């Protein structure tokens, strides 16, 4: 039996809240070791044109001084 199958079998024995913790931990490990294949930089850039009117306005200009 391979390691992934062993992990799956052990996770299936856990109550739902603990299984969620295991899943969260796996996500943490993936982020820590930069294993995520999903890159959100393109999503950040996509919002710029829409948010530009909100970010740059006369009423909020005072906040740019900080």
N, C-alpha and C positions, 0 to 999 in steps of 0.2 A: 504494500500500500504506500503510495507516495505521500509526501508531506501535506500537500494541498488537500488531499482526501482526508487525512487525519485531522487537519484543522476543521474541515467541514463537518466531519462526524462529531467532533467535540462541541462545535458551535451549535449543532442541532440538539444537543442534550440540554443546553442552557435555557432558562426562562427568557422570554422575549426582551425584557429590559437589559439583561446581561449580554444577550446576543447583540443588541444594539451597541453596547459599549465596545464589544469586540470589533464590530464593523467600524465604529468611529476610530478605534485604535489602528486598524488597518489603514484607514484613510490618513491618519496622522503619520504613520510610517511612510506611506507613499509620498506625502508632501515633504517630509523631512529628508528623504533621499531623492527628491525631485524625480519621482517615477510617474508623475501625472502626465498624461498625454494631452490633457485638455488645457489649452492656453487661452486665457481671457483677455490678453492684451488687445486683440482685434475687437473685442466687445467694448473695452474702455475707449478705444479710438472711435468707434461707431457712435458713441453717445456725445462726443464733443460738439458736432454741429447743432444738435438739438439743445444741449445744455448751455451753449454759448450765450444765448439771450438771457438766461437766468444768471449766469456767472458774471456777465458784464452788463451792468446797468447803473444808471446815475444814482439811484437811491442807495445802493450798496457800496458806492465808491469809497466811503469812509473806511470800510473794512480792508481795503487794499493798502492802507497806511500801516497796518499792524504787521 
